[in-house]
Amino acid sequence: MAAIRWNSDLNKLITHLNNVPEELEQAVTEVTQESVDEGSHIMYEKVSRVDRGVMKESVGSGPVEKSGTTVSGWFGWPDEKVEPYFVYQEQGFNNVWSGEDVPPMHALLESFIVERESWFSRLKALMK
């Protein structure tokens, strides 16, 4: 898998709040689902190297799951769709035929950075 896994320990949030209502737990799950969906969309738009379209069309996100106090979700390239060249393009590499360095695409990284900020903003808004 070449993906960002989103883990949120609700215990850390709960320790900062008194009498956290159950609705807040549900809201965190919903905000996290929105974030992985939007992260996937942002990443799709940022995939800039399109020959066959496979790299772009393979971008996806998974359902958010809650286990105990942890909410978890992901976006990126799932195991069944990721091809090795996706990771080379994402991270950059040296082209052995031309000897040239190919700069990184950073679609996964940049979409994570953008969506992480959005996720934190939404959480802050929930706690007001």
VMD Tcl script that builds the backbone (N, CA, C; Angstrom):
set m [mol new atoms 384]
animate dup $m
set s [atomselect $m all]
$s set {name element resname resid chain x y z} {
  {N N MET 1 A 0.855 -1.176 0.000}
  {CA C MET 1 A 0.000 0.000 0.000}
  {C C MET 1 A 0.895 1.232 0.000}
  {N N ALA 2 A 0.541 2.205 -0.759}
  {CA C ALA 2 A 1.184 3.515 -0.718}
  {C C ALA 2 A 0.073 4.476 -0.365}
  {N N ALA 3 A -0.118 4.695 0.904}
  {CA C ALA 3 A -1.264 5.468 1.368}
  {C C ALA 3 A -0.937 6.159 2.675}
  {N N ILE 4 A -1.753 7.120 3.018}
  {CA C ILE 4 A -1.675 7.774 4.318}
  {C C ILE 4 A -2.721 7.121 5.207}
  {N N ARG 5 A -2.336 6.610 6.336}
  {CA C ARG 5 A -3.296 6.044 7.280}
  {C C ARG 5 A -3.588 7.113 8.311}
  {N N TRP 6 A -4.846 7.325 8.543}
  {CA C TRP 6 A -5.307 8.356 9.452}
  {C C TRP 6 A -5.708 7.705 10.758}
  {N N ASN 7 A -4.969 7.940 11.827}
  {CA C ASN 7 A -5.308 7.398 13.136}
  {C C ASN 7 A -5.535 8.549 14.100}
  {N N SER 8 A -6.624 8.498 14.789}
  {CA C SER 8 A -6.956 9.542 15.751}
  {C C SER 8 A -7.322 8.871 17.062}
  {N N ASP 9 A -6.503 9.065 18.062}
  {CA C ASP 9 A -6.804 8.471 19.354}
  {C C ASP 9 A -7.767 9.389 20.085}
  {N N LEU 10 A -8.995 8.937 20.213}
  {CA C LEU 10 A -10.017 9.752 20.862}
  {C C LEU 10 A -9.699 9.986 22.332}
  {N N ASN 11 A -8.931 9.101 22.958}
  {CA C ASN 11 A -8.562 9.328 24.360}
  {C C ASN 11 A -7.829 10.651 24.527}
  {N N LYS 12 A -6.977 10.985 23.568}
  {CA C LYS 12 A -6.244 12.248 23.649}
  {C C LYS 12 A -7.186 13.446 23.567}
  {N N LEU 13 A -8.210 13.330 22.739}
  {CA C LEU 13 A -9.191 14.408 22.656}
  {C C LEU 13 A -10.036 14.470 23.935}
  {N N ILE 14 A -10.434 13.310 24.394}
  {CA C ILE 14 A -11.324 13.237 25.552}
  {C C ILE 14 A -10.650 13.775 26.813}
  {N N THR 15 A -9.341 13.561 26.963}
  {CA C THR 15 A -8.661 14.041 28.157}
  {C C THR 15 A -8.684 15.563 28.263}
  {N N HIS 16 A -8.893 16.236 27.149}
  {CA C HIS 16 A -8.943 17.699 27.160}
  {C C HIS 16 A -10.354 18.246 27.338}
  {N N LEU 17 A -11.301 17.390 27.391}
  {CA C LEU 17 A -12.692 17.817 27.507}
  {C C LEU 17 A -13.351 17.112 28.679}
  {N N ASN 18 A -14.295 17.760 29.292}
  {CA C ASN 18 A -15.082 17.130 30.355}
  {C C ASN 18 A -16.419 16.705 29.783}
  {N N ASN 19 A -16.837 15.506 30.158}
  {CA C ASN 19 A -18.138 14.989 29.750}
  {C C ASN 19 A -18.370 15.093 28.242}
  {N N VAL 20 A -17.475 14.485 27.489}
  {CA C VAL 20 A -17.591 14.532 26.036}
  {C C VAL 20 A -18.850 13.777 25.617}
  {N N PRO 21 A -19.753 14.453 24.918}
  {CA C PRO 21 A -20.978 13.764 24.492}
  {C C PRO 21 A -20.690 12.750 23.389}
  {N N GLU 22 A -21.534 11.759 23.317}
  {CA C GLU 22 A -21.396 10.720 22.293}
  {C C GLU 22 A -21.456 11.327 20.893}
  {N N GLU 23 A -22.179 12.428 20.750}
  {CA C GLU 23 A -22.283 13.077 19.441}
  {C C GLU 23 A -20.914 13.538 18.939}
  {N N LEU 24 A -20.030 13.924 19.858}
  {CA C LEU 24 A -18.698 14.367 19.454}
  {C C LEU 24 A -17.914 13.199 18.858}
  {N N GLU 25 A -18.026 12.031 19.466}
  {CA C GLU 25 A -17.353 10.859 18.914}
  {C C GLU 25 A -17.850 10.579 17.493}
  {N N GLN 26 A -19.148 10.661 17.286}
  {CA C GLN 26 A -19.708 10.438 15.958}
  {C C GLN 26 A -19.236 11.527 14.995}
  {N N ALA 27 A -19.172 12.763 15.480}
  {CA C ALA 27 A -18.732 13.870 14.636}
  {C C ALA 27 A -17.275 13.695 14.209}
  {N N VAL 28 A -16.418 13.202 15.115}
  {CA C VAL 28 A -15.016 12.962 14.776}
  {C C VAL 28 A -14.932 11.904 13.669}
  {N N THR 29 A -15.747 10.871 13.776}
  {CA C THR 29 A -15.784 9.839 12.742}
  {C C THR 29 A -16.204 10.445 11.406}
  {N N GLU 30 A -17.224 11.288 11.419}
  {CA C GLU 30 A -17.698 11.920 10.182}
  {C C GLU 30 A -16.655 12.866 9.593}
  {N N VAL 31 A -16.006 13.653 10.449}
  {CA C VAL 31 A -14.971 14.577 9.984}
  {C C VAL 31 A -13.811 13.802 9.373}
  {N N THR 32 A -13.446 12.691 10.000}
  {CA C THR 32 A -12.356 11.877 9.472}
  {C C THR 32 A -12.740 11.278 8.126}
  {N N GLN 33 A -13.983 10.820 7.978}
  {CA C GLN 33 A -14.431 10.287 6.683}
  {C C GLN 33 A -14.394 11.374 5.611}
  {N N GLU 34 A -14.854 12.562 5.951}
  {CA C GLU 34 A -14.787 13.677 4.998}
  {C C GLU 34 A -13.335 13.955 4.602}
  {N N SER 35 A -12.443 13.884 5.570}
  {CA C SER 35 A -11.036 14.178 5.297}
  {C C SER 35 A -10.391 13.145 4.387}
  {N N VAL 36 A -10.665 11.871 4.605}
  {CA C VAL 36 A -10.049 10.877 3.719}
  {C C VAL 36 A -10.657 10.957 2.317}
  {N N ASP 37 A -11.944 11.262 2.228}
  {CA C ASP 37 A -12.569 11.423 0.912}
  {C C ASP 37 A -11.993 12.635 0.185}
  {N N GLU 38 A -11.887 13.752 0.889}
  {CA C GLU 38 A -11.347 14.964 0.274}
  {C C GLU 38 A -9.857 14.808 -0.030}
  {N N GLY 39 A -9.127 14.133 0.863}
  {CA C GLY 39 A -7.709 13.878 0.607}
  {C C GLY 39 A -7.516 13.089 -0.677}
  {N N SER 40 A -8.374 12.101 -0.892}
  {CA C SER 40 A -8.330 11.305 -2.110}
  {C C SER 40 A -8.601 12.182 -3.333}
  {N N HIS 41 A -9.588 13.065 -3.231}
  {CA C HIS 41 A -9.911 13.956 -4.350}
  {C C HIS 41 A -8.749 14.909 -4.652}
  {N N ILE 42 A -8.164 15.485 -3.602}
  {CA C ILE 42 A -7.026 16.403 -3.791}
  {C C ILE 42 A -5.872 15.659 -4.447}
  {N N MET 43 A -5.596 14.443 -3.941}
  {CA C MET 43 A -4.499 13.657 -4.512}
  {C C MET 43 A -4.760 13.351 -5.985}
  {N N TYR 44 A -5.979 12.969 -6.304}
  {CA C TYR 44 A -6.346 12.679 -7.694}
  {C C TYR 44 A -6.010 13.874 -8.586}
  {N N GLU 45 A -6.352 15.066 -8.124}
  {CA C GLU 45 A -6.085 16.280 -8.908}
  {C C GLU 45 A -4.593 16.573 -9.007}
  {N N LYS 46 A -3.806 16.166 -8.009}
  {CA C LYS 46 A -2.375 16.461 -7.993}
  {C C LYS 46 A -1.528 15.445 -8.759}
  {N N VAL 47 A -2.091 14.278 -9.071}
  {CA C VAL 47 A -1.327 13.307 -9.866}
  {C C VAL 47 A -1.131 13.926 -11.247}
  {N N SER 48 A 0.115 14.309 -11.515}
  {CA C SER 48 A 0.385 15.107 -12.713}
  {C C SER 48 A 1.038 14.306 -13.838}
  {N N ARG 49 A 1.432 13.101 -13.567}
  {CA C ARG 49 A 2.122 12.309 -14.580}
  {C C ARG 49 A 1.158 11.248 -15.103}
  {N N VAL 50 A 0.576 11.533 -16.243}
  {CA C VAL 50 A -0.467 10.664 -16.771}
  {C C VAL 50 A -0.085 10.210 -18.181}
  {N N ASP 51 A 0.303 8.955 -18.283}
  {CA C ASP 51 A 0.526 8.360 -19.600}
  {C C ASP 51 A -0.691 7.505 -19.941}
  {N N ARG 52 A -0.913 6.486 -19.118}
  {CA C ARG 52 A -2.044 5.587 -19.337}
  {C C ARG 52 A -3.231 5.941 -18.446}
  {N N GLY 53 A -3.020 6.781 -17.449}
  {CA C GLY 53 A -4.097 7.156 -16.534}
  {C C GLY 53 A -4.270 6.207 -15.364}
  {N N VAL 54 A -3.470 5.144 -15.317}
  {CA C VAL 54 A -3.625 4.139 -14.263}
  {C C VAL 54 A -3.286 4.722 -12.894}
  {N N MET 55 A -2.217 5.504 -12.808}
  {CA C MET 55 A -1.812 6.074 -11.523}
  {C C MET 55 A -2.908 6.974 -10.964}
  {N N LYS 56 A -3.469 7.794 -11.800}
  {CA C LYS 56 A -4.521 8.722 -11.373}
  {C C LYS 56 A -5.797 7.966 -10.996}
  {N N GLU 57 A -6.204 7.023 -11.833}
  {CA C GLU 57 A -7.452 6.295 -11.592}
  {C C GLU 57 A -7.366 5.326 -10.413}
  {N N SER 58 A -6.158 5.013 -9.965}
  {CA C SER 58 A -5.983 4.092 -8.842}
  {C C SER 58 A -6.093 4.772 -7.483}
  {N N VAL 59 A -6.122 6.092 -7.460}
  {CA C VAL 59 A -6.257 6.821 -6.193}
  {C C VAL 59 A -7.623 6.520 -5.584}
  {N N GLY 60 A -7.631 6.277 -4.294}
  {CA C GLY 60 A -8.899 5.988 -3.632}
  {C C GLY 60 A -8.826 6.274 -2.144}
  {N N SER 61 A -9.898 5.952 -1.461}
  {CA C SER 61 A -9.939 6.096 -0.006}
  {C C SER 61 A -10.756 4.948 0.552}
  {N N GLY 62 A -10.520 4.648 1.810}
  {CA C GLY 62 A -11.239 3.558 2.453}
  {C C GLY 62 A -12.198 4.080 3.500}
  {N N PRO 63 A -13.092 3.230 3.926}
  {CA C PRO 63 A -14.054 3.655 4.942}
  {C C PRO 63 A -13.364 3.883 6.281}
  {N N VAL 64 A -13.872 4.843 7.008}
  {CA C VAL 64 A -13.360 5.106 8.350}
  {C C VAL 64 A -13.933 4.053 9.285}
  {N N GLU 65 A -13.067 3.525 10.127}
  {CA C GLU 65 A -13.475 2.512 11.090}
  {C C GLU 65 A -13.132 2.987 12.486}
  {N N LYS 66 A -13.961 2.622 13.432}
  {CA C LYS 66 A -13.727 2.968 14.833}
  {C C LYS 66 A -13.459 1.683 15.587}
  {N N SER 67 A -12.364 1.656 16.317}
  {CA C SER 67 A -12.005 0.511 17.132}
  {C C SER 67 A -11.606 1.036 18.504}
  {N N GLY 68 A -12.437 0.782 19.489}
  {CA C GLY 68 A -12.167 1.331 20.816}
  {C C GLY 68 A -12.239 2.838 20.759}
  {N N THR 69 A -11.125 3.484 21.065}
  {CA C THR 69 A -11.095 4.943 21.042}
  {C C THR 69 A -10.361 5.495 19.820}
  {N N THR 70 A -10.038 4.629 18.859}
  {CA C THR 70 A -9.300 5.063 17.678}
  {C C THR 70 A -10.199 5.071 16.452}
  {N N VAL 71 A -10.136 6.179 15.726}
  {CA C VAL 71 A -10.829 6.314 14.454}
  {C C VAL 71 A -9.747 6.257 13.388}
  {N N SER 72 A -9.939 5.427 12.375}
  {CA C SER 72 A -8.900 5.208 11.378}
  {C C SER 72 A -9.496 5.189 9.971}
  {N N GLY 73 A -8.801 5.817 9.048}
  {CA C GLY 73 A -9.190 5.813 7.650}
  {C C GLY 73 A -7.946 6.046 6.798}
  {N N TRP 74 A -8.067 5.900 5.489}
  {CA C TRP 74 A -6.902 6.071 4.618}
  {C C TRP 74 A -7.311 6.668 3.272}
  {N N PHE 75 A -6.311 7.253 2.599}
  {CA C PHE 75 A -6.453 7.602 1.188}
  {C C PHE 75 A -5.092 7.422 0.530}
  {N N GLY 76 A -5.109 7.195 -0.757}
  {CA C GLY 76 A -3.871 6.967 -1.507}
  {C C GLY 76 A -4.076 5.880 -2.531}
  {N N TRP 77 A -3.051 5.044 -2.706}
  {CA C TRP 77 A -3.121 3.916 -3.616}
  {C C TRP 77 A -3.229 2.640 -2.790}
  {N N PRO 78 A -4.340 1.915 -2.870}
  {CA C PRO 78 A -4.480 0.684 -2.096}
  {C C PRO 78 A -3.572 -0.427 -2.635}
  {N N ASP 79 A -3.277 -1.407 -1.773}
  {CA C ASP 79 A -2.375 -2.510 -2.139}
  {C C ASP 79 A -2.719 -3.149 -3.472}
  {N N GLU 80 A -4.000 -3.398 -3.699}
  {CA C GLU 80 A -4.380 -4.124 -4.912}
  {C C GLU 80 A -4.233 -3.286 -6.179}
  {N N LYS 81 A -3.998 -1.980 -6.042}
  {CA C LYS 81 A -3.889 -1.122 -7.230}
  {C C LYS 81 A -2.519 -0.470 -7.391}
  {N N VAL 82 A -1.729 -0.421 -6.323}
  {CA C VAL 82 A -0.454 0.291 -6.395}
  {C C VAL 82 A 0.535 -0.484 -7.267}
  {N N GLU 83 A 1.204 0.247 -8.124}
  {CA C GLU 83 A 2.269 -0.314 -8.952}
  {C C GLU 83 A 3.571 0.344 -8.515}
  {N N PRO 84 A 4.693 -0.368 -8.600}
  {CA C PRO 84 A 5.956 0.195 -8.102}
  {C C PRO 84 A 6.287 1.571 -8.667}
  {N N TYR 85 A 5.953 1.808 -9.937}
  {CA C TYR 85 A 6.319 3.100 -10.506}
  {C C TYR 85 A 5.542 4.257 -9.873}
  {N N PHE 86 A 4.392 3.990 -9.264}
  {CA C PHE 86 A 3.661 5.060 -8.568}
  {C C PHE 86 A 4.555 5.661 -7.482}
  {N N VAL 87 A 5.188 4.784 -6.726}
  {CA C VAL 87 A 6.022 5.228 -5.595}
  {C C VAL 87 A 7.263 5.951 -6.111}
  {N N TYR 88 A 7.862 5.435 -7.203}
  {CA C TYR 88 A 9.004 6.141 -7.791}
  {C C TYR 88 A 8.609 7.552 -8.201}
  {N N GLN 89 A 7.474 7.685 -8.878}
  {CA C GLN 89 A 7.021 9.001 -9.311}
  {C C GLN 89 A 6.714 9.899 -8.110}
  {N N GLU 90 A 6.098 9.333 -7.083}
  {CA C GLU 90 A 5.755 10.110 -5.887}
  {C C GLU 90 A 7.003 10.628 -5.184}
  {N N GLN 91 A 8.021 9.786 -5.058}
  {CA C GLN 91 A 9.215 10.138 -4.288}
  {C C GLN 91 A 10.349 10.721 -5.116}
  {N N GLY 92 A 10.285 10.567 -6.426}
  {CA C GLY 92 A 11.377 10.998 -7.290}
  {C C GLY 92 A 12.395 9.870 -7.436}
  {N N PHE 93 A 13.164 9.906 -8.506}
  {CA C PHE 93 A 14.128 8.838 -8.761}
  {C C PHE 93 A 15.136 9.294 -9.804}
  {N N ASN 94 A 16.185 8.489 -9.988}
  {CA C ASN 94 A 17.166 8.742 -11.026}
  {C C ASN 94 A 16.846 7.841 -12.205}
  {N N ASN 95 A 16.607 8.437 -13.358}
  {CA C ASN 95 A 16.307 7.677 -14.564}
  {C C ASN 95 A 17.601 7.038 -15.062}
  {N N VAL 96 A 17.661 5.696 -15.033}
  {CA C VAL 96 A 18.892 4.999 -15.385}
  {C C VAL 96 A 19.241 5.130 -16.864}
  {N N TRP 97 A 18.261 5.352 -17.726}
  {CA C TRP 97 A 18.541 5.484 -19.156}
  {C C TRP 97 A 19.098 6.858 -19.501}
  {N N SER 98 A 18.553 7.897 -18.893}
  {CA C SER 98 A 19.009 9.249 -19.228}
  {C C SER 98 A 20.037 9.779 -18.233}
  {N N GLY 99 A 20.100 9.165 -17.047}
  {CA C GLY 99 A 20.996 9.661 -16.007}
  {C C GLY 99 A 20.453 10.902 -15.304}
  {N N GLU 100 A 19.256 11.305 -15.664}
  {CA C GLU 100 A 18.631 12.501 -15.098}
  {C C GLU 100 A 17.854 12.160 -13.825}
  {N N ASP 101 A 17.856 13.101 -12.889}
  {CA C ASP 101 A 16.994 12.964 -11.721}
  {C C ASP 101 A 15.585 13.395 -12.102}
  {N N VAL 102 A 14.616 12.573 -11.768}
  {CA C VAL 102 A 13.209 12.906 -11.987}
  {C C VAL 102 A 12.671 13.431 -10.659}
  {N N PRO 103 A 12.216 14.681 -10.637}
  {CA C PRO 103 A 11.760 15.258 -9.371}
  {C C PRO 103 A 10.507 14.551 -8.846}
  {N N PRO 104 A 10.326 14.565 -7.537}
  {CA C PRO 104 A 9.145 13.910 -6.966}
  {C C PRO 104 A 7.862 14.640 -7.331}
  {N N MET 105 A 6.802 13.861 -7.477}
  {CA C MET 105 A 5.478 14.406 -7.777}
  {C C MET 105 A 4.834 14.944 -6.496}
  {N N HIS 106 A 4.995 14.217 -5.385}
  {CA C HIS 106 A 4.467 14.588 -4.064}
  {C C HIS 106 A 2.951 14.756 -4.017}
  {N N ALA 107 A 2.218 14.027 -4.854}
  {CA C ALA 107 A 0.752 14.120 -4.826}
  {C C ALA 107 A 0.196 13.623 -3.495}
  {N N LEU 108 A 0.695 12.500 -3.006}
  {CA C LEU 108 A 0.228 11.938 -1.740}
  {C C LEU 108 A 0.633 12.843 -0.575}
  {N N LEU 109 A 1.884 13.248 -0.548}
  {CA C LEU 109 A 2.380 14.096 0.540}
  {C C LEU 109 A 1.642 15.431 0.589}
  {N N GLU 110 A 1.539 16.105 -0.541}
  {CA C GLU 110 A 0.909 17.424 -0.552}
  {C C GLU 110 A -0.578 17.355 -0.214}
  {N N SER 111 A -1.260 16.324 -0.687}
  {CA C SER 111 A -2.683 16.201 -0.359}
  {C C SER 111 A -2.863 15.918 1.125}
  {N N PHE 112 A -1.956 15.140 1.719}
  {CA C PHE 112 A -2.009 14.892 3.159}
  {C C PHE 112 A -1.821 16.193 3.938}
  {N N ILE 113 A -0.850 16.995 3.562}
  {CA C ILE 113 A -0.580 18.250 4.275}
  {C C ILE 113 A -1.792 19.173 4.216}
  {N N VAL 114 A -2.384 19.312 3.035}
  {CA C VAL 114 A -3.559 20.170 2.872}
  {C C VAL 114 A -4.721 19.644 3.716}
  {N N GLU 115 A -4.984 18.357 3.609}
  {CA C GLU 115 A -6.156 17.804 4.289}
  {C C GLU 115 A -5.958 17.700 5.794}
  {N N ARG 116 A -4.730 17.519 6.242}
  {CA C ARG 116 A -4.462 17.500 7.688}
  {C C ARG 116 A -4.869 18.834 8.315}
  {N N GLU 117 A -4.524 19.931 7.657}
  {CA C GLU 117 A -4.896 21.252 8.180}
  {C C GLU 117 A -6.416 21.417 8.217}
  {N N SER 118 A -7.079 20.945 7.183}
  {CA C SER 118 A -8.531 21.008 7.135}
  {C C SER 118 A -9.147 20.168 8.251}
  {N N TRP 119 A -8.584 18.978 8.484}
  {CA C TRP 119 A -9.068 18.078 9.537}
  {C C TRP 119 A -8.963 18.739 10.907}
  {N N PHE 120 A -7.799 19.350 11.193}
  {CA C PHE 120 A -7.622 20.032 12.479}
  {C C PHE 120 A -8.594 21.205 12.619}
  {N N SER 121 A -8.810 21.949 11.558}
  {CA C SER 121 A -9.752 23.070 11.612}
  {C C SER 121 A -11.162 22.587 11.914}
  {N N ARG 122 A -11.558 21.489 11.290}
  {CA C ARG 122 A -12.890 20.945 11.558}
  {C C ARG 122 A -13.019 20.460 12.996}
  {N N LEU 123 A -11.969 19.827 13.505}
  {CA C LEU 123 A -12.018 19.371 14.907}
  {C C LEU 123 A -12.130 20.542 15.866}
  {N N LYS 124 A -11.358 21.591 15.596}
  {CA C LYS 124 A -11.449 22.790 16.446}
  {C C LYS 124 A -12.856 23.371 16.439}
  {N N ALA 125 A -13.466 23.397 15.264}
  {CA C ALA 125 A -14.827 23.923 15.150}
  {C C ALA 125 A -15.825 23.064 15.960}
  {N N LEU 126 A -15.610 21.774 16.002}
  {CA C LEU 126 A -16.490 20.886 16.783}
  {C C LEU 126 A -16.426 21.184 18.276}
  {N N MET 127 A -15.259 21.614 18.730}
  {CA C MET 127 A -15.036 21.789 20.151}
  {C C MET 127 A -15.384 23.169 20.667}
  {N N LYS 128 A -15.896 24.017 19.816}
  {CA C LYS 128 A -16.293 25.359 20.258}
  {C C LYS 128 A -17.620 25.325 20.952}
}
mol reanalyze $m
mol bondsrecalc $m
mol representation Tube
mol addrep $m
